[in-house]
Amino acid sequence: MEDATREIYWNVRSFVPLMYAMAVVSTIAFVYGFYQRIRPVLIGRTSSSIDRWPERLRGVYLWERRFFRRKLAGTMHFAMLWGTLILFLGTVVVFLHEDLRLHIMTGGFYLVFESLILDVVGFLATLGILTALVQRYVLRVNRLSNGTVVDGLLLVLLLALLVSGFLVQGLRLVATADPWAIWSPIGMLAGALIGLLAPTYEAQVLAHKGLWILHAILAFTTIGILPYTKLGHLILAPVNVFLRPLDASGIPSRIDFEQESTLGVARISEFTRKQLLDLEACTACGRCEERCPASQTHKALSPRRLIQDLRTELRDQRLKPAADKQDPLVPRAVGEVIWCCTTCLACQEECPAHIEPVPKIVDLRRYQVMEVGEFPEKLQEMSTCLDKRGHPFPGLTISRRQWSDGLQGLDSHLAANGASLLYWVGCAAALNERTMKIAAAFYQILERAGIEFRMLGANEPCCGDPARRIGNEYQYEAIVKQNLEMFSRAGIMSIVTPCPHCFSAFKNDYAQFGGRLNVLHHSQMIADLARSWRISLRGMGDKKVTYHDPCYLGRYNGLYQPVRSLLRGFEFREMAHAASSSLCCGGGGGRFWVDEPPEHRVSYLRMEQVLSTGARSLVTACPFCMLMLDEAAKSRVNGQVETIDVAELVLAALDPSYSVQTATTKEAPVKS
């Protein structure tokens, strides 16, 4: 075994100069191609500095995990990606051995790595390519309908490269009667098969020479065209993953109003370089579109198409006269689709390359709202109400305190009682008939557990989240500064709230303005109280329940387990689309205030998914989700499904006399 090796360039040494000439040409084409792809990205604004390198590198290492959410596609991609990389490494070993005279292709290393491992990974990569061809052209997976012809040609090119490599190897093994052939099982099999067509030594030598030349041409062609095709994502996607935001995803950037000449993004050059790199890293695989609630309910927005349209705009920049470059992107390049987005992050959670459509949409909205003043009428009404009345629900005539009518001990919590924990009710929970019951139920849980807390009552303002998501950053920043000043004066360091939108704003967005708050969602606190036996949930019942994950609790903050831990006493039926792949309720990103025909309502689609579980009780943990899904339960499925917040469910276990149906609240408007 120690003398195991092979002759490099057997039978083709006279063609080595030609090989190196092709290598030079393909390398020049490769470098120039990536230069052409990266050059437009550099017109963008500089991004923040790159820090936390170990964390970023770990993300690249774990990059392919997102692919494995779909087992077949994940296995296919893993085989193709790592097969290609390991085969390339094998070529590097040949270069080191032959050209740099390091002589490492000997003994066990040659047999195990350069023969057996390369054979196996090459075979797996071939299977991966065949699987990709079957998915596209036999099964015809709908999301893979873009670029059918070009993608097919690329796959055929890669398949031909791998097959020709096995044939070249097989012919060498047969013609030289290689004593170590058993270590290359796939090559040995290929050699046996082609030996039937070329049975003589002379025929084998001639076939080997011709196939080697073909293999070299295919290899250097692949390298040369890589940056000009979808294959470029083999380089750009890992770079994009490396540069991804490491903190909470989907959080809009802060605007420096004193420095910025344009508020939001009007032109392609006003995106950051990282945002523009997103456009080049996209392979149009369609995963984002398949998960997008707007796309699923046949609205105009497709995250894939949005990114592709912006990429076309980016690449066309150098072809346009200066005057045309000043034309705003909305509505010319991307139309009015930006108003269809619920900011749910389903697209970003699904994207293997960590491309972020949502911050781009918010940036485009900002320009429309703050510079142009053109945005949907309902959102204008909401924004005006937020300015004048401190909440986003136009037409209300009730106060923020009405949800608490009849509750015990309220006055002691409204006083400045020194408690550092603030129970922040939130606009959605305090000002809508159905969700008032959530606010009251959580209050009673806190009381039963003996938690010390304070409340703001009628003086509680809005957290500002609706303003930020529709693009009114100026309004949002004013609200944030007022709230942080109020928290500072009152000595408030900790907040608990039943609203995921308020929770995410305080936890993530307020940090951009210096807010350092300890924030809990009410489901976290309830789960903690149950774990520490401060409340007992032994009487939870045996009903069949399912759970809807709020986007701003789950995808924005990674909180999937607190509510599920409280549902263990039930017959829990998980929906097919749950946790990180949960379908949005349709109310985020300002969509709650926009009227939609029934066929476009995301909540109706979600209610059908609820029914498919067989559960007749839907638990959620968000007032906005409750309003959207409660309306869908009544209108879409004729009340077949009971909608209940986790706080109401827990209170019913603590107090058998409590019932959501009999809990009273003052009359207030709900979404129609």
Buried (B, 14 or more C-beta within 10 A) or exposed (E): EEEBBBEBEBBBEEBBEEBEEBBEBBEEBBEEBBEEBBEBBEBBBEBEEEEEEEEBEEBBEEBBEBBBBBEEBBBBBBBBBBBBEBBEBBEEBBEBBBEEEEEBBBEEBBBBBBBBBBBBBBBBBBBBBEBBBBBBBEEEBEBBEBBEEEBBEBBEBBBBBBBBBBBBBBBBBBBBEBEBBEBBBBBBBBBEEBBEEBEEEEBBBBBBBEBBBBBBBBBBBBBBBBBBBBBBBBBBBBBBBBBBBEEBBBBBBEBEEEEEEBBBBBBBBBBBBBBBBBBBBBBBBBBBBBBBBBBBBEBBBBBBBBBBBBBEBBBBBEEEEEEEBEEBBBEEBBBBBBBBBBBBBBBBBBBBBBBBBBBBBBBBBBBBBBBEEEBBEBBBBBBEBBEEEBBBBBEBEBEBBBBBEEEEEBEEBBEEEEBBBBBBBBBBBBBBBBBBBBBBBBBBBBBBBEBEBBBBBEEBBBBBBBBBBBBBBBBBBBBBBEBBEBBEEEEBEEBBBBBBBBBBBBBBBBBEEEBEBEBBBBBBBBBBBBEEEBBEBEEBEEBEBBBBBBBBBBBBBEBBEBBBEBBEBBBBBEBEBBBBBBBBBBBBBBBBBBEBEEEBBBBBBBBEBBBEBEBBBBBBBBBBBBBBBBBBBBBBBEEEBBBBBBBBBBBBBBBEEBEBEEBEBEEBBBBE
